[in-house]
Amino acid sequence: MQKIAFYMRLSVEDIKTQSQSIQSQRALLYDIMADYSEYANYTIQEYIDNGYSGTNFERPVSSTPLRAL
């Protein structure tokens, strides 16, 4: 079975404003997937780094999707 990885991240600064919450990122990704029927049977694996800066490459999950696929 083929896989698709969704990587979502919310930085410490964004947590204060909730500008792009994890929930809204997830909804957007699933909405995009719904437009492509060829991916209907793919397994989706979600990876989330909540509260980490994008400039810090030592995030717990940041490289996990690449290793998993």
C-alpha positions as CSV (number, residue, x, y, z in Angstrom):
1,M,0.0,0.0,0.0
2,Q,1.3,3.4,-0.8
3,K,1.7,6.1,1.8
4,I,1.4,9.9,2.0
5,A,3.0,11.9,4.9
6,F,1.3,15.0,6.3
7,Y,3.8,17.1,8.3
8,M,2.3,19.8,10.4
9,R,4.1,22.3,12.6
10,L,3.1,25.1,14.9
11,S,5.8,27.3,16.3
12,V,5.9,28.7,19.8
13,E,5.1,32.2,18.3
14,D,2.1,30.8,16.3
15,I,0.7,29.1,19.4
16,K,0.1,32.6,20.9
17,T,-1.9,33.8,17.9
18,Q,-3.3,30.5,16.6
19,S,-2.6,31.8,13.0
20,Q,-2.4,28.3,11.5
21,S,-3.5,25.8,14.1
22,I,-2.7,22.1,13.6
23,Q,-6.4,21.5,13.1
24,S,-6.6,24.1,10.3
25,Q,-3.4,22.7,8.6
26,R,-4.9,19.1,8.9
27,A,-8.2,20.3,7.4
28,L,-6.5,22.0,4.5
29,L,-4.3,18.9,3.7
30,Y,-7.4,16.6,3.8
31,D,-9.3,19.0,1.6
32,I,-6.5,19.0,-0.9
33,M,-6.4,15.2,-0.9
34,A,-10.1,15.0,-1.5
35,D,-9.5,16.7,-4.9
36,Y,-7.3,13.9,-6.1
37,S,-9.2,10.6,-6.5
38,E,-6.0,8.8,-7.5
39,Y,-4.8,9.1,-3.9
40,A,-8.0,7.7,-2.4
41,N,-6.5,4.4,-1.4
42,Y,-3.3,5.8,0.0
43,T,-2.6,5.5,3.7
44,I,-2.0,8.9,5.3
45,Q,0.5,9.2,8.2
46,E,0.4,12.4,10.2
47,Y,3.5,13.9,11.8
48,I,3.2,16.8,14.1
49,D,5.8,19.1,15.7
50,N,3.8,21.4,18.0
51,G,5.6,24.3,19.5
52,Y,8.9,24.1,17.6
53,S,10.6,26.9,15.5
54,G,11.1,26.2,11.8
55,T,14.7,27.4,12.1
56,N,15.4,24.6,14.6
57,F,16.2,21.4,12.7
58,E,16.3,19.4,16.0
59,R,12.6,19.1,16.0
60,P,11.4,15.7,17.3
61,V,9.5,14.7,14.1
62,S,11.0,16.8,11.3
63,S,12.9,14.1,9.5
64,T,10.7,11.2,10.5
65,P,8.4,11.4,7.4
66,L,11.3,11.1,5.1
67,R,12.6,8.0,6.9
68,A,9.2,6.4,7.0
69,L,8.5,6.8,3.3
